[in-house]
Amino acid sequence: MKKKGKTTVSQDPVEQIQRIFKKRGATVLKEAEKTMLSEKIESKQVHDALSYFMKKYWLDTTRPALLSLCCEAVGGKPEAIEPVAVSAILTSGAADIHDDIIDGSKVKEAGPTVYGKFGKEIALLTGDALLFKGLTLLFQTINQGVPEEKLSAIWNVTKETFFELGDAEALELGFIRRTDVTPDEYLHLLEKKAAIIGGYARIGVILGNGSKEELTNLGTYGEILGMLILLRDEVIDLIDVKETRHRIEKESLPLPVIYVLQNRETKSAMTPILRKKKIALREAKLIAEMTRRKGGVEQCMKLIQKLADDARTCLSRVKHNKAELELFVRAVSKI
């Protein structure tokens, strides 16, 4: 902790980046909430679900902040991202709700999901409402000063990255309850999911009038950042025993577990538990402990550090606002 006058300022990168996100994304988040909830929806259940999601659950300042940072990194004005950022909050929120339905996730760190609180049907309709509103707003940005050629480029990025995300979600269905998935197969899946963060970075560059070289460089930075976020979650899912159990029963196995399953002896010891339809918390804890003991988490952390170095290499070519982008890397690399 560093003292500045009478105020104590945290040097923790996670806390620092959260303050930056709030500063850069709070206004856009409020506008997204206002815009979404202004729609006339007769169904009280869907209206309540949207209100819950926008006001209490999806407090997403990460995407608008990344758009802002990348726009400013190429010399653009951060306020240029606001119309597109509102759309990004809504469309990414839709994808999150649909993902929860697929994964059967009723509770997350932020609390009960829309699926967990309102059920599958209402969650699906709520996600659809967010998606259609978000895409409509994206096309309407042309009336808010976004030139047609920029909008066309932004739409192409949005389409490509959401198709990558959807393809990844479909491929992941084939990994559920499998113990023979290889690390390379799973990392390919994560790369497809991470493309959407790279997409937001590229959209920020487009809005900031960046060059083709800057578009490629910061797009790569964003993809690496997306991988770091996902890999961090893979490790954290082994810290929360309930989440570990959920992953084993309902989703693909966490990457650290996949790493240690490449060892025949370890695989032989774990398989009887992993093949159970229902497992006890103590069994999930045993899987997590064995994974750490056999080096699965360590392998994941080594990959995180390598990717963090790759992200910094991308940032070495950035001309503006490098410090905050570097802080983002430090924050998502810390577990």
N, C-alpha and C positions, 0 to 999 in steps of 0.2 A: 504493500500500500504506500502511496506517495501523498504527502501532505502538501496542499497548496493553500496557503493562508490557514483558514479554519476548516476548509473542506478537505475531506479525505477522498482521494481519487484512486480507484482500483486499477492495478496494473495487470489484472487477469484478462487475457485476450478475449475470452468469451464474454465477460461483462462489458469490455470496451466495445466489441462489435455489436452487442445488443443495444448499447446506447446510440451507436451510429445508425443501426437499422431503425430504431424508434424515431430518430431525428429526420431521417430521409424518407421513411415509409409511412409514418403515422397519418399524415394528411391524405395520402392516396388511399390508405386503408379505410379511413373515415368516409371518403368519397365513394369507395366501392360499396360500403355498407349502405350509405344513403341511396345510391343509385339502385341497388338490388331491392331494397325494401320499399322503394317507391312504386314498384310494380303492383298492380291490383290483382290479388290472388284470392279467390273466393274460398278455397279450401283452407280451413283454419289449421289443419295439421301441417300442410306444406308451408304456410306462412310462419307458423311457430318453429318449424324445422329450419327455415331460412334465417329467421331471427336468431335462433340459438347458434347456428353455424357462424353467422357474420359477427355477432356481438360477443360471443363467449368462447368460441372454439377456434375459428380460422383467423387468428390474429397475426396474419402473415405480412410481415414487413421485409422479409428476406428478398423476395423477388423485386419489389419496387426499389429496394436499396441497391441490389446488384445492377439493375437497369441504370440507376442514377450514377453509380460508381463507374460503370463502363462507359457511359455517355461522357462523363467528365474526364475520364482517362484519355479520351481522344480529342479533348479540347471543346467538347459540347457543353451546353447549358443543362444542368440537371432537371430544370422544370420542363424541358422538352419531352421527358418521358412520361409525364403524368397521365395523358389520355390513354396511352397504351398500357401503362402499369395497372390501371383500374381493370382493364380487360384481362390482364395476366393473372390478377388476384382471383378473379371469378372463374376463369377456365381451369386454372391449376387447382382451385378448390373443388371443382366438379370432378376432376381426375382423382383427387384424394378420396372423395366420398365413394366413387365407383370402386376404387381400389380396396377400401374397407369392406365393401360388400363381397368382393371376390375373395378376400382373405378371411372373412368372418370376424373382423376386428370390431369388437363392441366397446372396448375401452383402450385409450392410448394415454400418453403422458398428459395431454391437454384435458383429459376427462372422457366422459362417454362420447363415442362417435355419434354422428347422426343415425347411422345404422343401429347402433346399440340403444339409442334413446327413443327412436321413432319407428324402427323396423325397416325391413328390406324395401318394401314397396314405396314408402314415403321417402326413404333415402335415395332411391333410384330417381324418383321424380324431382327431388330437390337438386340432385346432381345435374339432371337434364336442364332444369331452369337456370342454374348457374352457367352451364355450358352455352346455351343459346343466347343468354344475355351477354355473356363475355364476348362471343363471336360477333354479335350485333354491334356492340360497342367498338370493337376493333375496326369494323368497316365504317363506323360513323366518325372515326378520328380524322377522316379527310375533311370533315366540317370544322375540325378544331385545329387546323393548321398543319396537319401531316400531309405532305405532298403525295400525289398518287403513286409516283415511282417508289417512294419509301414504303408506302403502305403495301405495295405489291411485294417488295422484298421481305417485309415483316411477315406478311401472310405466308410466303413460301417457307420461311424459317419455322413459323408456328406449325404449319401443316407437317413439315418433315419431322420435327421433334416430337409432335404428338403421335404421329404414326410409329416412330421408334419406340415411344413409351408404351403404346398399345400393343405393339408386337412383343415387347419385353414381357408385358403382363401375360400375354397369351402363351409365350414360351415357358414362363414360370409355372404355369398350370401343369406342365409335363414334368416338373421337378418335385412336385409335392410327394412327400413320404418316400422319396428315393434316396438310397444310400450309395448309389453308384455314380452320382454326378461328379464330374471332375472339376478342380479349381478353374481350369481354363474355360470350361463351359459356363460356369457360374459368373466368372469375371466378364465374359462376353455379354451376359445378361445385364450385369450392372452397368457396363459401358453404354448399352442401349438406353437404360433408364437415365443415366447421367447426361445424355444428349440434350435433355430439356433445359438443364442449367446452362449448358453451352449455348443453347438457343437464346435464352434470356440475355446472356452476355453479348451475343452478336446483335440482338435487337437494340441494345444500348449503344453499340458502336454505330449502327445504322442511323439511329436518331441523333447521334453526335457528329454525323458527317465524317466518320472515320474512313481511312483508306482500306483497300483490299487486304493489304498486309496486316493492318490493325484488326480487321475483321477476322482474319485467320488466327492471329496471335491470341487475341482475347477470347475468341471462340474456343480455342484449345484450352486456355486458362479456365474457362467456365466448365468445360467438360471434365477437366481434372478436378475442379472444385466439386462438381457433382459426384464424382467417384469418391472423393474424400468424405463427403457428407454421408454417402451410402455405406462406405466401409466403417465409418465411425458407428453408424447404427448397427452394423453387423456385430461389432464387439459389444456395444451397449446391451444388445438383446441377450447376451449371455450373463450380464450382471443382474438383470431383472429375471428371477426364476420363473415368474408367471409368463413373461414374454417368451422365455426359452421353451416352456411347455407349449405355448401357443404355436410357436414356429415349428416344433416337431410334429404336432398334431394336425395343423391346418395349412401350413405354408412350406416353402422350401427350407431346408436346413441352413443355419447361419454359416457363412464362409469359414470361420475358424473350425467348425465341426467338420465341414467338407475337407479341409486341409488334413485333419488327423485321421479321417477315414481312409486316406490313401495308404495308411499303415495297416497291414493285414491283421496284426495282433490287436491293435486298437479297434479296428472295425469289428473283429470277432467279439470283443468285449462289449461294444456299444450296441450292436445290431439287435439283440433281444429286447432292449428297451425301445429303440427307435422304431421297431416294427409294431409296437403295441398301438391299438387305436386310442386308448386312453392311458395316460401316464400320470403318476403321482408327482407332487412337487418335489419330494425327496429324490425321485428318479431324474427329474429335470435338473436338479441341483447337482446330482452325480455326473450327468453328461457335461454340464458346464465346468465342473471341477476337473474332470478328466481331460477336457479340451484344453484348459489352461495348462495343466500339468504336462501334457504331451506336445505343447508348443504351438497349438493352433492360433491362439491369440497373438503370440509373439510373431508368427509369420504374417498375420494381418497387419500388425503394427509396423513391421519392416516395409510392407508395401505402402502403407500410409506415409511413412517418412520419405520413401522414394518419390511418390507422387507429389508430396509437398515440395520437394526439391525441383521437380519438373515444373510445377506451377511457378515457383520463384524464377526459374529460367525464362518462362514466358514474360514475367513481370519485369525482367531486366531490360526488355525492349519497350516498356511503356514510358511515355513521356510525362504524363500528368497523374497526380493523385495516386501514386504507387503505394504509399504507406498504408492506406486503408484497405486496398486490395490485398496487400501482404498480411495485414492483420486478420483478414477473413480466412486466409490459409492457416494461420497460426491457431485461430479459434477452432476450426473444424478438424484440426490435426490433434487437438488435445482431448484426452480421455481420462 
